[in-house]
Amino acid sequence: MADAMIRVPAHVRDRLAVLAEAQGTSIRSLIQRFAESTLTQAERDEKADQVKEYIATHFGVVVTEADEEAMQRMIDASVNGAETTDTTDCRSDAADPPAAEAA
């Protein structure tokens, strides 16, 4: 594989060097790992669709847009450091799970 040069401002290069050193790796490896592990919005959407399909198929739960919005609010609140005491189910239409059948 041929190498390519990426031109960045000196302050960006310096920051990459600090990050790489903190992780015990090189700038090259740091950038390669980032490029290989970061998904585009289209790739994230595709993965989300696959997960929703899996949940519906294996658990019988259909994730609605309202469910997604409620979960996003919870994520946003936790990322922003807001404490949440709401322990209610994210799903507004969540039904009680089916009772286990006696063996």
VEXZABA-649283 format. One record per residue (C-alpha): residue number from 1; y, z, x; chain; residue in three letters. Coordinates in nm, 4 decimals. Layout:
BEGIN
+-----+----------+----------+----------+--------+---------+
! num !        v !        w !        u ! cadena ! residuo !
+-----+----------+----------+----------+--------+---------+
! NUM !        Y !        Z !        X !      A !     ALA !
...
+-----+----------+----------+----------+--------+---------+
END
This chain:
BEGIN
+-----+----------+----------+----------+--------+---------+
! num !        v !        w !        u ! cadena ! residuo !
+-----+----------+----------+----------+--------+---------+
!   1 !   0.0000 !   0.0000 !   0.0000 !      A !     MET !
!   2 !   0.3369 !  -0.0978 !   0.1382 !      A !     ALA !
!   3 !   0.6053 !   0.1676 !   0.1625 !      A !     ASP !
!   4 !   0.9406 !   0.1269 !  -0.0059 !      A !     ALA !
!   5 !   1.2718 !   0.2851 !   0.0794 !      A !     MET !
!   6 !   1.4675 !   0.4651 !  -0.1899 !      A !     ILE !
!   7 !   1.8340 !   0.5234 !  -0.1191 !      A !     ARG !
!   8 !   1.9813 !   0.8448 !  -0.2547 !      A !     VAL !
!   9 !   2.2969 !   1.0383 !  -0.1712 !      A !     PRO !
!  10 !   2.2650 !   1.2874 !   0.1139 !      A !     ALA !
!  11 !   2.2916 !   1.5887 !  -0.1186 !      A !     HIS !
!  12 !   1.9959 !   1.4588 !  -0.3216 !      A !     VAL !
!  13 !   1.7908 !   1.4043 !  -0.0048 !      A !     ARG !
!  14 !   1.8778 !   1.7566 !   0.1097 !      A !     ASP !
!  15 !   1.7744 !   1.9026 !  -0.2257 !      A !     ARG !
!  16 !   1.4463 !   1.7103 !  -0.2155 !      A !     LEU !
!  17 !   1.3844 !   1.8488 !   0.1333 !      A !     ALA !
!  18 !   1.4399 !   2.2057 !   0.0091 !      A !     VAL !
!  19 !   1.2060 !   2.1510 !  -0.2872 !      A !     LEU !
!  20 !   0.9395 !   1.9896 !  -0.0705 !      A !     ALA !
!  21 !   0.9545 !   2.2675 !   0.1880 !      A !     GLU !
!  22 !   0.9270 !   2.5332 !  -0.0834 !      A !     ALA !
!  23 !   0.6101 !   2.3622 !  -0.2070 !      A !     GLN !
!  24 !   0.4687 !   2.3094 !   0.1418 !      A !     GLY !
!  25 !   0.4735 !   1.9322 !   0.1110 !      A !     THR !
!  26 !   0.6778 !   1.6307 !   0.2141 !      A !     SER !
!  27 !   0.9541 !   1.4549 !   0.0224 !      A !     ILE !
!  28 !   0.7228 !   1.1553 !   0.0008 !      A !     ARG !
!  29 !   0.4469 !   1.3615 !  -0.1623 !      A !     SER !
!  30 !   0.6940 !   1.5370 !  -0.3894 !      A !     LEU !
!  31 !   0.8310 !   1.2086 !  -0.5222 !      A !     ILE !
!  32 !   0.4845 !   1.0557 !  -0.5524 !      A !     GLN !
!  33 !   0.3566 !   1.3551 !  -0.7509 !      A !     ARG !
!  34 !   0.6636 !   1.3374 !  -0.9783 !      A !     PHE !
!  35 !   0.6191 !   0.9643 !  -1.0429 !      A !     ALA !
!  36 !   0.2486 !   1.0021 !  -1.1175 !      A !     GLU !
!  37 !   0.2808 !   1.3039 !  -1.3466 !      A !     SER !
!  38 !   0.5983 !   1.2330 !  -1.5448 !      A !     THR !
!  39 !   0.5525 !   1.0582 !  -1.8777 !      A !     LEU !
!  40 !   0.7982 !   0.8255 !  -2.0480 !      A !     THR !
!  41 !   0.9032 !   0.9019 !  -2.4060 !      A !     GLN !
!  42 !   0.6670 !   0.6285 !  -2.5290 !      A !     ALA !
!  43 !   0.3783 !   0.7841 !  -2.3334 !      A !     GLU !
!  44 !   0.4600 !   1.1318 !  -2.4714 !      A !     ARG !
!  45 !   0.4701 !   0.9913 !  -2.8254 !      A !     ASP !
!  46 !   0.1328 !   0.8230 !  -2.7739 !      A !     GLU !
!  47 !  -0.0195 !   1.1475 !  -2.6407 !      A !     LYS !
!  48 !   0.1243 !   1.3388 !  -2.9369 !      A !     ALA !
!  49 !  -0.0324 !   1.0909 !  -3.1786 !      A !     ASP !
!  50 !  -0.3677 !   1.1294 !  -3.0015 !      A !     GLN !
!  51 !  -0.3465 !   1.5080 !  -3.0248 !      A !     VAL !
!  52 !  -0.2545 !   1.4968 !  -3.3952 !      A !     LYS !
!  53 !  -0.5479 !   1.2649 !  -3.4601 !      A !     GLU !
!  54 !  -0.7816 !   1.4990 !  -3.2690 !      A !     TYR !
!  55 !  -0.6570 !   1.8026 !  -3.4634 !      A !     ILE !
!  56 !  -0.7029 !   1.6222 !  -3.7950 !      A !     ALA !
!  57 !  -1.0501 !   1.4964 !  -3.7032 !      A !     THR !
!  58 !  -1.1899 !   1.8144 !  -3.5487 !      A !     HIS !
!  59 !  -1.0023 !   2.0873 !  -3.7352 !      A !     PHE !
!  60 !  -0.9099 !   1.9214 !  -4.0634 !      A !     GLY !
!  61 !  -0.5403 !   1.9992 !  -4.0190 !      A !     VAL !
!  62 !  -0.2818 !   1.7282 !  -4.0715 !      A !     VAL !
!  63 !   0.0306 !   1.8003 !  -3.8673 !      A !     VAL !
!  64 !   0.3374 !   1.7000 !  -4.0652 !      A !     THR !
!  65 !   0.6863 !   1.6132 !  -3.9473 !      A !     GLU !
!  66 !   0.8000 !   1.9518 !  -4.0837 !      A !     ALA !
!  67 !   0.5345 !   2.1209 !  -3.8690 !      A !     ASP !
!  68 !   0.6595 !   1.9357 !  -3.5626 !      A !     GLU !
!  69 !   1.0202 !   2.0323 !  -3.6362 !      A !     GLU !
!  70 !   0.9250 !   2.3986 !  -3.6832 !      A !     ALA !
!  71 !   0.7340 !   2.3996 !  -3.3551 !      A !     MET !
!  72 !   1.0253 !   2.2316 !  -3.1757 !      A !     GLN !
!  73 !   1.2592 !   2.5023 !  -3.3050 !      A !     ARG !
!  74 !   1.0217 !   2.7680 !  -3.1711 !      A !     MET !
!  75 !   1.0021 !   2.5940 !  -2.8329 !      A !     ILE !
!  76 !   1.3804 !   2.5537 !  -2.8171 !      A !     ASP !
!  77 !   1.4278 !   2.9209 !  -2.9015 !      A !     ALA !
!  78 !   1.1848 !   3.0342 !  -2.6312 !      A !     SER !
!  79 !   1.3355 !   2.8000 !  -2.3701 !      A !     VAL !
!  80 !   1.6834 !   2.9268 !  -2.4534 !      A !     ASN !
!  81 !   1.5672 !   3.2855 !  -2.4143 !      A !     GLY !
!  82 !   1.5969 !   3.3727 !  -2.7801 !      A !     ALA !
!  83 !   1.3517 !   3.6368 !  -2.8879 !      A !     GLU !
!  84 !   1.1700 !   3.5443 !  -3.2030 !      A !     THR !
!  85 !   1.0147 !   3.8033 !  -3.4283 !      A !     THR !
!  86 !   0.9061 !   3.5474 !  -3.6846 !      A !     ASP !
!  87 !   0.5290 !   3.5596 !  -3.6795 !      A !     THR !
!  88 !   0.4824 !   3.3465 !  -3.9875 !      A !     THR !
!  89 !   0.2760 !   3.0341 !  -3.9643 !      A !     ASP !
!  90 !   0.4732 !   2.7311 !  -3.8420 !      A !     CYS !
!  91 !   0.3283 !   2.5308 !  -4.1260 !      A !     ARG !
!  92 !   0.5120 !   2.5798 !  -4.4510 !      A !     SER !
!  93 !   0.2124 !   2.4512 !  -4.6478 !      A !     ASP !
!  94 !  -0.0521 !   2.6353 !  -4.4449 !      A !     ALA !
!  95 !  -0.3418 !   2.7474 !  -4.6589 !      A !     ALA !
!  96 !  -0.5800 !   3.0267 !  -4.5789 !      A !     ASP !
!  97 !  -0.8578 !   2.9008 !  -4.3549 !      A !     PRO !
!  98 !  -1.1864 !   2.8388 !  -4.5335 !      A !     PRO !
!  99 !  -1.4190 !   3.1347 !  -4.5411 !      A !     ALA !
! 100 !  -1.7082 !   3.1179 !  -4.2977 !      A !     ALA !
! 101 !  -2.0356 !   3.0364 !  -4.4665 !      A !     GLU !
! 102 !  -2.3017 !   3.3029 !  -4.4509 !      A !     ALA !
! 103 !  -2.5915 !   3.2087 !  -4.2286 !      A !     ALA !
+-----+----------+----------+----------+--------+---------+
END
